[in-house]
Amino acid sequence: MTTLESDMGETTAAKAVRVEHDLLGDVEIPADAYWGAHSQRASEGVVPGAASIGAYPLLTDAIVLVKKAACAANTKLGVIEPQHGAAITQACDEVLGGALLDQLIVDVLAPSDTSYNMNVNEVLANRASEILGSPLGSYSPIHPNDHVNRSQSTNDVIHTALHLLAAQLVERLSVALEELEQSFLRKAAEHADFVKMGRTCLQDALPISFGQIWTGYASAIRGCREALRRELEPLEVVNLGATAIGTGFATPPGYQSMVVELLSEVTGRTWRLPESLVGATQNDEPMAFLMSRARVTGISMSKIATDLKLMGSGPVAGLNEIRLPAVQSGSSIMPGKVNPVVPMLVNQTAYLVAGYDDAVSLAVSDGELELNSHGSMVAYCMLESFRLLERAARTLATMCVDGIEVNVETCAQMTARSPVLATALLPVTGYDAASKVAYAALDQGRPVVDVVTDMGIVDRETAQALLDPHNFLAPAER
């Protein structure tokens, strides 16, 4: 026997299977798998688009937390026996602790949210039955639908889980954005007295300090962070207990208020029922609002990144006002060229997040009648958008902003030669005379202070005092 034949024989022998039966017929499943027939069909019927849901613990944790709260409510209301509830709860805690993630095999871009829900149901049911001494695939005494999914539907489980997931993503991104904000504030303190020419429409404007520029960026990032956090309040409204279409069919009396209260306990965050469970099941505008905030966060970061590229352009034929940390070589043919790859990463992140926002907007608009059924795609877009933004914020802070250096002499020379400095002469000479000074300085390529002195408008000492760039930074009183 050849080595290949031997390996194939061992592989075949290792793949022991069990056969499960559903409405569509028999399904072969690996004998040691914790998933079941529905998960197997879902994983075979869809060409993998990204990764399995088990690769996204924040997503699976959100679903399992919903299952844990539902189990607790069902147990308290007497529709699940205490020992069964205890086994399901233990299985939930194991998955929340990182176990069995490799058993959550449904593709994150599965076209049906039911695939998410049933994969979790089957894994928890098999593990809970195993805890109680039954073999995998027996679904006795714990059944995926009759016990793990009791008083639930995919349509309230996944909608609620998405809100849990969104809150976690906002919290994580908020931390990264605050780190970026603090990075800019540290630079503002370091460069408080360094002055450069400001620009509007890419033309010389008035002098400005780097301290003011960096503080402005910090303020923009803080605004994005606070706007994202404002989206948490509408996300705290969940449709858990709505079951299939918002009517709460197949739930025991008192279930809705109890399960949301227990969800608050198991997550450590307060959740609330909506005014209309039907409305919350039909629609999911909070996701669209959140993604639009994510998009604007990316746009804001991208604008800052572009500014850094412009200020660092050169080093000879550009502005060359700052030096960005060198991260990698910038050309396969031009020796010594270094590209601003970190700001470029931020730009590209913003473009991707804008695309994900468009996808979520379309998904939210396309909910038909009693359900918006595109939760799996919304989940993927959120996960990727917030992951990319978090990475971009931290990379921009640690690999770019923290290491920025100001080319003080270059900035001083450009500021001194800018005809815009003649603006400071307005109170002394009036607009027309100041304009003549500005055009003369531009034509002669000389510092404005020299032109003013040579024209005899004021003496040199007065000219230096009037044209000190620091005078432009702020009024004496506010």
Secondary structure, 3 states (H helix, E strand, C coil): CCHHHHHHHHHHHHCCEEEEEECCEEEEEECCCCCCHHHHHHHHHCCCCCCEHHHCHHHHHHHHHHHHHHHHHHHHCCCCCHHHHHHHHHHHHHHHCCCCHHHCCCECCCCCHHHHHHHHHHHHHHHHHHHCCCCCCCCCCCCHHHHHCCCCCHHHHHHHHHHHHHHHHHHHHHHHHHHHHHHHHHHHHHCCCCEEEEEECCEEEEEEEHHHHHHHHHHHHHHHHHHHHHCHHHHCECCCCCCCCCCCCCCCCCHHHHHHHHHHHHHCCCCECCCCHHHHHHCCHHHHHHHHHHHHHHHHHHHHHHHHHHHCCCCCCCCCCEECCCCCECCCCCCCCECCHHHHHHHHHHHHHHHHHHHHHHHHHCCECCECCCHHHHHHHHHHHHHHHHHHHHHHHHHCHHHCEECHHHHHHHHHHCHHHHHHHHHHHCHHHHHHHHHHHHHHCCCHHHHHHHCCCCCHHHHHHHCCHHHHCCCCCC
